[in-house]
Amino acid sequence: MIDDGSCDEMEEEDLGYQGKTKTDSSVYLPLLCILFYLRDHLTKAALQHHLKILMVATKTSIRKLTSVHNLLSKYRHLKTTIKKTFVCRLKDCNSHLVLDDKKVPVEKQPCGHKYTNNRSSDCYILQLPIAEQISYYIKTYHNKQQKSTSPSDDPDTRSDVNSGGNYRKLQEAGVIDENTITTQINTDGAQKFKSSKFGIWPLMGIINEASFKTRRSCIILLALWYGNKKTPRDTLLEQAIEELKKLQKHGIEVNGIIYKVPVLIISTDTVARPLVRNLTQFNGEFGCDFCLHPGEQVPKGKGSVRVYPQPNSYPTFKPRSMEQHKKDLELVGMLKNKPVHGIVGPNPFQKLADFDHVEAYVPEYMHSCCLGVFKMFINLWTDKKHKKEKWYIGYYLAVINARLSQAKPPYDISRTID
């Protein structure tokens, strides 16, 4: 995927505006025409008429706007194959729908439910080729970045994933070398509108070896769910994991070099994590994703909430591990799918060889701090209903904002103090 706001010189050449300003009409007019063509499903004849009107109205001499062929040929290399899988709309049915010759679901479906032709209420998953996107990154950025960016050689410096302890261990073991491109996977849901029951759930990936700027402009879109219910996990992940298996085992060949593409990290919020891992939800027994703490149910308001208090005994509850996961999974099968230590069934990412699908799930800063405890404290400190409390700081917001705007976070964090 391409983020125009963070394109570097190589992207500018690909899109046709190297050496031009981003407001040059020869840049944005062709792109807007492409967007109009795709968004409104225009025929090529309709697009040709649109181009003629545009040329008369603007008196432009941009060559790309003189014909449909000239316009589309410039961006043809960005076209990719997308697989669309329709899913039954009923909340308790995740069956795949059968399509007719026109790629539209038939009325009578094998699941027994009837499909009505109302495209706005369709539920479906879009699946994109991963290898194609990785290949684009390698050809456009990878060799250039290898010369200019690399993890620090100082073992006490932590600046990114590729200077972390686990990454360096994999380098020492020979799992990661100069022809290895590691990825981290992320998924999260978002509503279409606040008042809408429909939402999207993208499955994305970023490349750890890429610079921060390049990561933002080269986000890999593995799959995308759209519907009025929770995404069916297996349908969303199935094809993506199969392709990731091939990329990890056989790699991808670009310019005569084979690059292996293993997954290192899976980053999700607390709501998405149990869905992807096939575990009990965070508010259920053994809902902690990182240890075997069962939690306690305590009253809150008119209901109750599950909390995980710090135990007084030592040692504390054991952290989750691959060995423990395998044992618990065997018990789940013996007990006829009754959860054991919060494990409901197999983890889809178990299909990836030599992948620690327990340690790969990491608590990350945005959801754990910014949208979690930190947000709770900020609300307490600044909410006017607490203005009589000693810890209320709402009177000093202007000072706090001024100081925050002057803060400059460090790029590298060292464990040593000079």
N, C-alpha and C positions, 0 to 999 in steps of 0.2 A: 504494500500500500504506500501511497505517496502523500507526504505532508508538504504542500506548497510553501508553507510558512517557514520551513527549515531546510529547504533544498540547498545543496552545495553546488559547486560548479558543474559536477558531473550530471546532477539531476537537471540543471538548467539546460545543458546541452541536449539531454534526452527529450525534454519537453519543448525545446525549440526557442528558449529565450536567453541563451547565453549572451552576455554583454548588453542586455536590455534591462530597463527598469521593470519592476513587477507591475507597474501601472500602465505600461505600453499597451496600446489597443491591439497590437499584433500578437500579444500574449493572451490577454484575457478574453477577447472576442471569440477566437476559435475554441477556447476551453468552455466558455459559456454555451456556445452552439452545441458542443459535444454533450454537455450536461442536459440541455434542453432536448436533444435527440434521444438520449437514454431515459431521462426521467419521464417523458411523455409518450414513449414508445412510438416515435414518428416513423413513417415509412421513408425510404430514401428519396422518393419523389417529393414528399412533404418537406423534407430537410432541404432539398434543392430549391424549392420555392421560398423557404425561409431565408436561405443564403442570398437569393436574388433581391428580396425585399431589404435585407440588411445592407447589401452593397449600394442599393439605390438611396436608402435613407442616410447612410453614413458617408457615402462617396469614398469608401475605403478602397485601397488597392492591394490589400493583403492577399497574397497568392493562395493561402490555405482556404480562403472563403470563396474562391472563384468556382469551385465545383465540389460535389460530395466526395469524389475520389481524392482530390487534393487534401480535403479536411481529414478524412478517415485514415488515409495512408500514413499520416504523420504520427498517429497514436496507435497504430495497429499492433505494435510490439508490446503494448501494455495490456492487450486483451488476453483473458485467461478463460479456462473452462470451469464453469461452476455447476455443481450437481445440486439439484433441488429435490428434497425428499419431503413429500406432504405427510402430515401426521393427523390422525383422527382428532376432531375438535373436542370430543367429550372428555371431561376432566379425568375419568378413570380408565381411559383407553388410549394407549400409545401405539396403536397399530399403524403400520405404513399403508398409505392409500395406493390403490391400483389406478394407473393412468390410462387414458385412451391414446389414440394416434396423435392427438394434438397436445399431448403432455398435460391434459387436464384430468383431475380425478373423475372416475365414473360415478354414477349415482348410487348404485348398489355396491357396497364394499364387503370383502370377505369377513370383516369383523362383525357384520350384522347391522352396522349403523349406516344411515343414509347420508350421502353428501349432497348438500344444496349449493348451487352455484352462486356463492356470495364471497367474492375474492377478498373483500376487506376483513373477513373473519377467518381466513385460512390460517392454519398452523403449519409451519414448515421449517426445515433446516437447510441452510446453504452450506455446502462443503467445497472448499477451495484447495487446489493442489499445492502442497507445502514445498515440494522439491523445486517447483518453478520459481517460487518466491525466494528460496534460499539461493538458487542459481543466480537470480537477478542481483542479490546482495553481493555475492562473491565477485561477479563480473564488474559491478559498479564501484564497490567500496573496499572489499576485503584486502586485496594486495596493497592498495594505497595506505590503508590504516595500519597494516602490520609493520610498516617502516616508521610510522609516526607515533603510534600509541602501543604501549605494552605495560603490563603490571609492574609495579615497583619491585626492584630486586631486594629492597630492604625488608627482611622478614617481620619487622615490627611495625610496618606501615599497612594500614587498611584503607583502601580508597574505593574498592569496587568488588564485585563478585570474583573477578579474575585476579585479585590479589588476596583473597581470603584463604584461610587455612585448609579447608577441604579441597579447594581448587588446586592449591599447590601440592597437596598430597597426591591428587590424581595426575598431576604433571610428573612428579617423582616416580610414580608407578608406571608411567608410560601410557596411561589411558588418554591423556590430553597432550597433543603435540601441535606443531605449526599448521598441520592439515586437519585440525579438529575445530569444529564450530559448535559451541555449546549453546543451549537455549534454556530459557525459563518460560513456563506456561502460566497464563493468567486467565481467569474467567470470572465474570460478575454480571449481574442482571441490572436492567434499567427499564423503567416504565416509558412507554411511548409518550404519554401525557399523564399529568397528575391524576386526572379523572378517568383515565383509560385502564381497562383490565388487561390490555395487551402490552407486552413488553418484549425487549430484545435481550439476548444472552450471548455475547460474543465469546469465542474461545480464541485467545490470542497468544502470540509468542514474541519474545524479543531475543536478540543475539547478544550474549554476554561479552563477546570480544569487540563488539562495535562501540564506538564512542557514544557519549550521551546524546549528542545531536543526531547522529545517524540512527540510533535506536528509535528515536521519536519519528523519524521520517521513513523508517523501514520496519514498521510493525507488521508481523506476519499474522494474517487472519486465517486461522485453520478452519473454523466453522462459525455459523451464526444461527441461533434459534430465534424464531419470531412466533409468538402465540399468546393465548389467554390463560395459560397454566404453566406450572413448573416444567422446565425443560426435561425431556426424557434423556436421562444420563447416557444410556447405552447408544442411542441414536446419535447424540451429539459427539460422543468421544470415539465411537467404533472405528470409523474410517480414518480419523486423524491419528489414532494410536497405531493402526496397521501401517500407515505411511511412515510414522516416526520409527517404527520397528525396522523397516527397510533402510531408512536413512542412517540409523544407528549401526546396523549390521553390515550393510553393503556400501553405504555412503552415496555420494553424488559426484559424478565426474564433470568437471568444468575445466576446459582448456588442457585436457590431458592429465589433470590431477584429481585424485579421489579424496573427497573431504568427508569425514565421519561427522554425524550430527547427533550427539547424545543430548538427552534432557537432564538438567541438573536440579532445577528448582520448580516447584509449583506454588504459585502465590494466589491465594483467594481470601475472601473475607470469611467470617465465622459462619455465615448462613450458607455460602456456597461450598465450603470445605467438606461438611458431612455428605453433601449430595455427590460430590466428585469421589470421595474416599469410600463411600458406602458405609458410613458409620451413623451412630445415634446422633440426633441433633444436639446442639450445644446446651439446650435446656433439659436434656434427658439424662438418665443415669449413665455415668462414664462418658459424659459429653465432652470432656476435655480432650483436645486433639493431640496433646503432647505428653500426658502422663496417665497413670491408671487411677487417678483420684475419682471416686464415685460421685462426689458432690453431696450436698445436703439441700433438702427442700425447706425453705423458710417462708413464713407469711409476708406478703407485701400487698398493701391496700386491700382490695376485696379478694385477691387471689394469692398466689405464691410464686416464688422464683427459686431457681437452683443456683446455689453459690458454692464456691470451692475455697473454704477457709484454709489458712496455713495450718498444717498439723503440728501438734505439740510434741509428738513422738519423733524419734530419729531411728532409722532413716525415714525419709519422706516417701511418698508414693513413687514407685518405679516409673521411669520414663518409658514411653512406648518404644518398641524396637522391632526389627524385622523378624527375629526369632519368636518373640512373644506374639506377634501378629499371625505367624504361621500356625502356632499352637492353638490360638483362639479360633482361627478360621476352621481348623479341623473339628473343634468342639461344636462350632455353629452347624456344621454338616451333620454331626452325630445327634444334635439336639433338635433337628428338623427346623433349622433357620431361626432358632431363638438367639437373640443377641448375646454375645459374650464379651465382656469388657467394652461394650459399646459397638462391637463389630457386627454388622448386619449380614455381610456377604463379601465376596471377592472384590478387591480394589481393581478397577479397570486398568490402572497403570502397572499392575503386576505383569502384564504381558511384555513389558519392556525388559530385556535381559540386563542383568547387572545394574539394576536401578533400585536404589534404596527409596522406595515409595513412602516410607515412614519419615525419614529424616528430611526428605525433599520438601515437605510442607513446612514452611517457615512462618513465624509470626512477622508481619511486616509493619513498617512504621505508620503508613497512612491510616489503616483501619484500627491498629492496636493503640495508637497514640492520638493522632489528630482527630479521628472520629470516635474515639472510645473514652478513656479516662480523662485525657486532656480536655476534650470538648465538655465533659461533665463538670470539671473543675472551673473552666472558663464561664460556663453558664451560672454556676453557684456564685462565683466571685463578682459577676457583673449584673446579675438579675436584680432589678430594683426592688423586688419583694423582700430581698435580704439586706436592704440598705441600712437597717439598724444594727446589723451584725458587725462585730469587730473586724471580720475578714473581708468585708465588702470593699471593693476597689473601683466601683463604677464612677467615682468622682475623678479618677485619675486616668481615664481612658485616653485623653489627648496626649498625655505624657507617655503612656505605655505605647501608643501607636507610633509616636515620634521615635522612640528608642528602638522599637522593632524594625522600623523602616531603615534604620541606620545599621542594623546588624548584618554582618557578612559571614555566613557559615563557612567553615573550612572545607576544602575539597578533599584533603587527606586527613585521616585520624590516626595518630600514632599511639601505641600502647606505652611508650616511654616518655618520661618528662625530663627535658634538658634543664 
